[in-house]
């Protein structure tokens, strides 16, 4: 299933390094070639000879190898693979990747590559749960780094919990998915998600009940079809998906700036629940009660992101908006599509009794130029997969 593919495998330090030997075997059995890199710490757990014998290729360890570096070998090595895999990926390697260090062969390759990177974390459960590791993981995911695992289970140190490296078969499946030629391969798609927080003063803001779940699910579904996703998200209550470029914003003006900066794109999907208005007379200090007198808030309209991008000089070929309504859903959505100038509108009823706003399910209507499709109620990730497939079909049909 990986015939003709080339994997650059970086083996980090840790007892899980022994699993990398089986991973090499599985990769070669699947038809891939493996260029092995062994860190100094990794060599304490598996021998260079065993790695070389299984890979059938020369092992790379020394950044300052005179023969290899005469032709800038680390650059060639980092670019020749279809995918870079780090297994096991230690807490130290994750920190180096997040901070952009390049002080040995492995970290230099990771900085120099222009290919996708997949990590298989492996470490003690306390290290995995440490705030620094969580920050580094979030940073790496924001950079588009893919990950698989870790698993729960018993560890060599005698503790039990998350931190075990994923099994070689699971890593192989993740590699296959990362290298699969999806219908959106080579396409760049912008997805907005979550609410916006419009400040009143330094501690208060105006927002809505959007969880960001539908936008996050859509970004993941587009990623799974091979798209490069720029995920512009407000302060959502659900974490962003892995494997997409995360651009975090707070308010509507920041979201518009982020979206326009991400252009050009093949498609843009505006799933965010952007506040229509913001407070004009925001306070630099926390507003205080004043003898029972209520503060006077002046409002002004936020920029219309959907309409702006629909008429932008770099307008994507496909622009999809969302419409959250509480009455006459289809009629309002049809009017919105014409008013905004977008291609499609995904409309849903967010009346309190539906439980959709902030819930795990959705029931949508897809409004296009000539039709209205009523989709049954289903989990939000299913809605996302259906919509991602429709987007793929639409882009394929465009000249």
SEPA-54399 format. One record per residue (C-alpha): residue in one letter; x negated, y, z negated. Coordinates in Angstrom, 3 decimals. Each point is the difference from the previous one (the first is absolute). Layout:
// SEPA-54399
R, residu, east, north, up
R, a, X, Y, Z
...
// end
This chain:
// SEPA-54399
R, residu, east, north, up
R, x, 0.000, 0.000, 0.000
R, x, -3.066, 2.263, -0.270
R, x, -1.782, -1.168, 3.118
R, x, -2.434, 2.621, 1.248
R, x, 0.311, 2.175, -3.098
R, x, -3.052, 1.065, -1.971
R, x, 0.080, 0.534, -3.752
R, x, -2.678, 1.809, -1.975
R, x, 0.194, -1.707, -3.416
R, x, -1.537, 1.795, -2.984
R, x, -0.401, -2.295, -3.007
R, x, -0.112, 1.897, -3.289
R, x, -1.210, -1.190, -3.379
R, x, 2.173, -2.111, -2.276
R, x, 0.883, -3.619, -0.568
R, x, 2.648, 0.288, 2.741
R, x, -2.824, 0.210, 2.535
R, x, 0.111, -3.783, 0.273
R, x, 3.428, 0.365, 1.650
R, x, -1.607, 2.047, 2.768
R, x, -1.719, -3.143, 1.226
R, x, 3.361, -1.657, 0.588
R, x, 1.246, 3.203, 1.635
R, x, -2.874, -0.159, 2.488
R, x, 0.938, -3.592, 0.786
R, x, 3.655, 0.926, 0.549
R, x, -0.873, 2.990, 2.179
R, x, -2.208, -2.048, 2.284
R, x, 2.586, -2.770, 0.176
R, x, 2.538, 2.640, 1.100
R, x, -2.310, 1.066, 2.831
R, x, -1.601, 3.100, -1.489
R, x, -3.705, 0.747, -0.200
R, x, -1.341, 1.209, -3.337
R, x, -2.807, 2.490, -0.585
R, x, -0.906, -0.521, -3.677
R, x, -1.288, 2.653, -2.387
R, x, -1.060, -1.001, -3.514
R, x, -0.451, 2.598, -2.717
R, x, -2.786, -0.318, -2.539
R, x, 2.564, -0.904, -2.673
R, x, 1.725, -2.450, 2.340
R, x, -3.284, -1.846, 0.475
R, x, 0.088, -0.845, -3.722
R, x, 3.062, -2.183, 0.642
R, x, -0.451, -1.455, 3.505
R, x, -3.252, -0.606, 1.826
R, x, -1.002, 1.705, 3.244
R, x, -0.640, -3.419, 1.517
R, x, 3.541, -1.255, -0.659
R, x, 1.548, 3.158, 1.460
R, x, -2.195, -0.106, 3.100
R, x, 0.601, -3.700, 0.560
R, x, 3.776, 0.354, -0.126
R, x, 0.147, 3.202, 2.056
R, x, -2.429, -1.276, 2.614
R, x, -1.500, 3.490, 0.195
R, x, -2.806, 1.921, -1.617
R, x, 0.792, 1.465, -3.399
R, x, -0.250, 3.761, -0.567
R, x, -1.223, 1.192, -3.394
R, x, -2.658, 2.676, 0.271
R, x, 0.929, 3.506, 1.133
R, x, -3.657, 0.716, 0.688
R, x, -0.759, -3.083, 2.062
R, x, -2.730, 1.243, 2.354
R, x, 0.987, -2.203, 2.937
R, x, 3.738, 0.645, -0.150
R, x, -0.245, 3.695, -0.777
R, x, -2.330, 0.687, 2.887
R, x, 3.252, 0.093, 2.004
R, x, 2.132, 1.489, -2.781
R, x, 1.366, -3.453, -0.702
R, x, 2.439, 0.951, -2.738
R, x, 1.889, 2.283, 2.396
R, x, 0.221, -2.681, 2.676
R, x, 1.073, -2.577, -2.571
R, x, 2.755, 2.234, -1.371
R, x, 1.455, 0.685, 3.458
R, x, -0.294, -3.433, 1.631
R, x, 2.677, -1.670, -2.150
R, x, 3.754, 0.111, 0.510
R, x, 0.560, 0.080, -3.768
R, x, -2.125, 0.532, -3.107
R, x, 0.929, -2.247, -2.938
R, x, -1.332, 0.420, -3.543
R, x, 0.523, -3.206, -1.992
R, x, -0.483, 0.071, -2.857
R, x, 0.348, 3.754, -0.379
R, x, -1.250, 0.907, -3.463
R, x, 0.956, 3.030, -2.072
R, x, -3.416, 1.443, 0.838
R, x, 0.514, -0.422, 3.749
R, x, 3.459, 1.571, -0.242
R, x, -1.491, 2.971, -1.843
R, x, -2.745, 0.405, 2.599
R, x, 2.545, -0.117, 2.825
R, x, 2.299, 2.516, -1.694
R, x, -2.837, 2.437, -0.690
R, x, -1.777, -0.427, 3.330
R, x, -3.267, -1.434, -1.322
R, x, -2.431, -1.544, 2.478
R, x, -2.991, -1.245, -1.964
R, x, -0.284, -3.593, 1.187
R, x, 0.855, -2.116, 3.037
R, x, 3.615, -0.725, -0.985
R, x, 1.019, 3.546, -0.950
R, x, -1.799, 1.472, 3.012
R, x, 1.836, -2.347, 2.353
R, x, 3.302, 0.962, -1.575
R, x, -0.765, 3.700, 0.481
R, x, -1.231, -0.440, 3.571
R, x, 2.768, -2.210, 1.379
R, x, 2.775, 1.259, 2.239
R, x, 1.953, -3.254, -0.325
R, x, 2.783, -0.955, -2.433
R, x, -1.099, -1.224, -3.417
R, x, 1.658, -2.666, -2.151
R, x, -1.008, -0.522, -3.635
R, x, 0.700, -2.971, -2.280
R, x, -0.505, 1.374, -3.532
R, x, -1.384, -2.307, -2.688
R, x, -0.894, 0.984, -3.560
R, x, 0.836, -0.423, -3.665
R, x, 3.596, 0.941, -0.768
R, x, -1.064, 2.931, -2.228
R, x, -2.137, 1.347, 2.816
R, x, 2.899, -0.405, 2.427
R, x, 2.357, 1.850, -2.343
R, x, -2.502, 2.750, -0.855
R, x, 1.216, 3.480, 1.017
R, x, -3.124, 0.568, 2.090
R, x, 0.669, -3.142, 2.049
R, x, 3.639, 0.987, 0.463
R, x, -1.088, 3.437, 1.201
R, x, -2.546, -1.496, 2.369
R, x, 2.553, -2.443, 1.421
R, x, 2.518, 2.785, 0.606
R, x, -2.732, 2.051, 1.677
R, x, -1.001, -2.893, 2.255
R, x, 3.600, -0.724, 0.954
R, x, 0.411, 3.670, 0.835
R, x, -2.987, -0.345, 2.330
R, x, 1.741, -2.878, 1.788
R, x, -2.005, -2.833, -1.554
R, x, 1.921, -3.294, 0.063
R, x, 0.015, -2.322, -3.000
R, x, 1.007, -3.518, -0.949
R, x, 0.397, -1.154, -3.590
R, x, -1.156, -0.256, -2.663
R, x, 1.861, -2.996, -1.405
R, x, 0.991, -0.787, -3.578
R, x, -1.661, -2.939, -1.709
R, x, -2.782, -1.314, -2.186
R, x, -3.367, 1.666, 0.307
R, x, -3.560, -1.162, -0.521
R, x, -0.218, 2.255, -3.071
R, x, 2.836, -1.951, -1.641
R, x, 2.645, 2.707, 0.342
R, x, 3.232, -0.305, 1.963
R, x, 1.694, 2.615, 2.157
R, x, -0.404, 1.995, 3.218
R, x, -3.454, 0.177, 1.522
R, x, -0.660, -3.349, 1.675
R, x, -0.984, 0.365, 3.634
R, x, 2.699, -1.149, 2.404
R, x, -0.489, -3.511, 1.303
R, x, -1.878, -0.359, 3.299
R, x, 3.155, -1.094, 1.843
R, x, 1.811, 3.177, -1.148
R, x, -2.932, 2.152, 1.072
R, x, -0.031, -1.757, 3.376
R, x, 3.711, 0.789, 0.422
R, x, -0.662, 3.655, -0.858
R, x, -2.831, 0.073, 2.543
R, x, 2.280, -1.500, 2.639
R, x, 2.656, 2.629, -0.735
R, x, -2.556, 2.807, 0.124
R, x, -1.278, -1.184, 3.381
R, x, 3.333, -0.939, 1.540
R, x, 0.900, 1.990, 3.084
R, x, 3.282, 1.604, -1.020
R, x, 2.267, 1.932, 2.367
R, x, -1.092, 3.277, -1.624
R, x, -3.737, -0.601, 0.218
R, x, -1.729, 3.231, 0.945
R, x, 3.047, 2.119, -0.896
R, x, -0.123, 2.777, -2.585
R, x, 3.223, 0.571, -1.910
R, x, 0.730, 2.630, -2.649
R, x, 2.445, -0.935, -2.764
R, x, 1.228, 2.436, -2.652
R, x, 1.419, -1.338, -3.232
R, x, 1.161, 0.779, -3.508
R, x, 1.420, 3.194, -1.464
R, x, -1.630, 3.403, -0.110
R, x, -0.465, 1.900, -3.253
R, x, 0.708, 3.695, 0.403
R, x, -1.453, 1.919, -2.960
R, x, 1.984, 2.319, -2.257
R, x, -2.897, 0.624, -2.381
R, x, -3.125, -2.020, -0.910
R, x, 2.039, -2.705, -1.796
R, x, 3.381, -0.039, 1.764
R, x, 1.033, -0.790, 3.539
R, x, 2.964, -0.766, 2.266
R, x, 0.139, -3.533, 1.410
R, x, 2.373, -2.801, 0.942
R, x, 0.475, -3.666, -0.825
R, x, -1.902, -1.453, 2.951
R, x, -2.313, -2.827, -1.106
R, x, -2.007, -0.131, 3.235
R, x, 0.760, -3.725, 0.301
R, x, 1.433, 0.158, 3.532
R, x, -2.831, 2.122, 1.357
R, x, -2.616, -2.225, -1.603
R, x, 1.640, -3.137, 1.374
R, x, 0.100, 1.535, 3.470
R, x, -3.685, 0.952, -0.131
R, x, -0.843, -3.587, -0.979
R, x, 2.161, -1.439, 2.788
R, x, -1.635, 2.239, 2.624
R, x, -3.421, -0.946, -1.368
R, x, 0.893, -3.684, 0.321
R, x, 0.775, 0.562, 3.690
R, x, -3.493, 1.390, 0.494
R, x, 0.581, 3.751, -0.267
R, x, -2.415, 2.449, -1.552
R, x, 2.281, 1.739, -2.498
R, x, -0.449, 3.461, -1.502
R, x, 2.215, -0.154, -3.089
R, x, 0.903, 3.478, -1.249
R, x, 1.674, -0.492, -3.354
R, x, 1.436, 2.159, -2.708
R, x, -0.053, -1.023, -3.686
R, x, 1.781, -3.335, 0.503
R, x, 0.797, -2.431, -2.795
R, x, -1.261, -2.997, 2.009
R, x, -3.683, -0.435, 0.937
R, x, -1.069, 0.501, 3.626
R, x, -0.621, -3.124, 2.092
R, x, -3.519, -1.263, 0.575
R, x, -1.649, 0.349, 3.370
R, x, 1.338, 3.433, 0.908
R, x, -1.546, 3.469, -0.230
R, x, 1.685, 1.628, -2.995
R, x, 0.366, 3.793, -0.020
R, x, 1.517, 1.077, -3.316
R, x, 1.882, 3.302, -0.175
R, x, 2.245, 1.774, -2.500
R, x, 2.282, 2.422, 1.815
R, x, 1.569, 0.510, 3.425
R, x, -2.557, 2.507, 1.244
R, x, -2.835, -2.375, -0.845
R, x, 1.853, -2.795, 1.808
R, x, 0.368, 2.079, 3.179
R, x, -3.700, 0.871, -0.071
R, x, -0.941, -3.666, -0.495
R, x, 2.235, -1.173, 2.842
R, x, -1.231, 2.581, 2.502
R, x, -3.603, -0.776, -0.986
R, x, 0.647, -3.691, 0.724
R, x, 1.094, 0.702, 3.592
R, x, -0.259, -1.220, 2.696
R, x, 1.961, -3.193, -0.550
R, x, 1.971, -2.493, 2.067
R, x, 2.973, 0.237, -2.349
R, x, 1.043, 1.832, -3.146
R, x, 2.609, -1.278, -2.436
R, x, 1.328, 2.471, -2.556
R, x, 1.336, -2.135, -2.841
R, x, -0.863, 2.496, -2.750
R, x, 2.788, 1.678, -1.938
R, x, -1.320, 3.538, 0.350
R, x, 1.570, 2.705, -2.156
R, x, 1.932, 2.451, 2.166
R, x, -0.808, 2.953, -2.263
R, x, -2.770, 1.170, -2.272
R, x, -0.104, 2.582, -2.754
R, x, -1.136, 3.346, 1.384
R, x, -0.836, 1.612, -3.334
R, x, -2.118, -2.762, -1.557
R, x, -1.674, 0.860, -3.268
R, x, -3.713, -0.377, -0.682
R, x, 0.800, -0.715, -3.646
R, x, 2.544, -2.270, -1.627
R, x, 3.339, 1.781, -0.190
R, x, 1.216, 0.576, -3.571
R, x, 3.460, 0.295, -1.450
R, x, 0.952, 3.628, -0.537
R, x, 2.796, 0.376, -2.542
R, x, 2.279, -2.330, 1.935
R, x, -0.404, 1.840, 3.295
R, x, -0.257, -2.334, 2.980
R, x, -2.838, 0.479, 2.473
R, x, 0.869, 1.243, 3.460
R, x, -1.403, -2.201, 2.732
R, x, -0.169, 1.297, 3.547
R, x, -0.096, -2.600, 2.763
R, x, -1.308, -0.054, 3.539
R, x, 0.046, -2.655, 2.695
R, x, -2.819, -2.482, 0.342
R, x, -1.505, -0.578, 3.443
R, x, 1.989, -2.446, 2.108
R, x, -2.645, -2.652, 0.589
R, x, 2.056, -2.227, 2.296
R, x, 1.082, 2.880, 2.238
R, x, -3.499, 1.491, 0.040
R, x, -1.651, -3.235, 1.154
R, x, 2.814, -0.730, 2.476
R, x, -0.884, 3.263, 1.763
R, x, -3.741, -0.055, -0.622
R, x, -2.491, 0.331, 2.859
R, x, -1.449, -3.349, -1.126
R, x, 3.424, -1.622, -0.449
R, x, -0.304, -3.784, -0.269
R, x, 1.794, -1.966, 2.739
R, x, 2.384, -1.394, -2.621
R, x, 1.277, 2.062, -2.936
R, x, 2.300, -1.676, -2.519
R, x, 1.816, 1.831, -2.775
R, x, 1.956, -1.237, -3.007
R, x, 3.314, 1.367, -1.198
R, x, 1.178, -0.679, -3.543
R, x, 3.691, 0.881, -0.122
R, x, 2.904, -0.348, -2.434
R, x, 2.886, 0.454, 2.465
R, x, 0.766, -0.398, 3.726
R, x, -3.431, -1.567, 0.308
R, x, -0.077, -0.778, 3.721
R, x, 1.503, 3.323, 1.093
R, x, -2.457, 2.017, -2.103
R, x, -2.903, -2.104, 1.280
R, x, 0.978, 0.444, 3.644
R, x, 0.192, 3.750, -0.460
R, x, -3.343, -0.019, -1.810
R, x, -1.714, -1.859, 2.840
R, x, 1.085, 2.632, 2.493
R, x, -0.771, 2.893, -2.313
R, x, -3.485, -1.211, -0.897
R, x, -0.973, -1.160, 3.481
R, x, -1.222, -3.445, -1.079
R, x, 0.506, -3.268, 1.884
R, x, 1.595, -2.154, -2.700
R, x, 1.634, 0.491, -3.363
R, x, 0.185, -2.734, -2.630
R, x, 3.035, 0.890, -2.110
R, x, 1.184, -1.437, -3.274
R, x, 2.644, 0.652, -2.631
R, x, -1.669, 0.978, -3.279
R, x, 3.149, 0.591, -1.995
R, x, -0.602, -0.989, -3.650
R, x, 2.293, -3.020, 0.239
R, x, -2.136, -1.551, 2.777
R, x, -3.101, -0.306, -2.209
R, x, -2.180, 0.615, 3.063
R, x, -1.879, 3.106, -1.158
R, x, -2.768, -1.473, -2.157
R, x, 1.289, -3.560, 0.485
R, x, -1.473, -3.061, 1.721
R, x, 2.526, -0.316, 2.859
R, x, 1.178, 2.193, 2.839
R, x, 2.778, 0.100, 2.585
R, x, -0.841, 2.183, 2.970
R, x, 1.331, 1.200, 3.327
R, x, -2.515, 0.479, 2.810
R, x, 1.047, 3.038, 2.037
R, x, -1.579, 0.243, 3.455
R, x, 0.834, 2.146, 3.001
R, x, 2.659, -2.303, 1.309
R, x, 0.978, -2.354, -2.802
R, x, 0.717, -0.569, -3.672
R, x, -1.169, -3.288, -1.517
R, x, 1.479, -1.029, -3.337
R, x, -2.444, -2.218, -1.874
R, x, 1.230, -2.173, -2.878
R, x, -1.149, 0.640, -3.550
R, x, -3.335, -1.704, -0.613
R, x, -3.198, 0.391, -2.065
R, x, -1.990, 3.094, 0.894
R, x, -2.954, -2.042, 1.244
R, x, 2.345, -1.747, 2.460
R, x, 1.314, 3.355, 1.194
R, x, -3.634, 1.045, 0.443
R, x, -0.869, -3.073, 2.070
R, x, 3.030, 0.496, 2.251
R, x, -0.831, 3.664, 0.545
R, x, -3.714, -0.682, 0.565
R, x, 0.870, -2.547, 2.667
R, x, 2.331, 2.471, 1.721
R, x, -2.760, 2.618, -0.057
R, x, -2.436, -2.491, 1.536
R, x, 2.493, -0.819, 2.764
R, x, 0.659, 3.672, 0.694
R, x, -3.699, 0.883, 0.251
R, x, -0.647, -2.975, 2.246
R, x, 2.736, 1.180, 2.353
R, x, -1.408, 3.526, 0.251
R, x, -2.273, 0.716, 3.002
// end
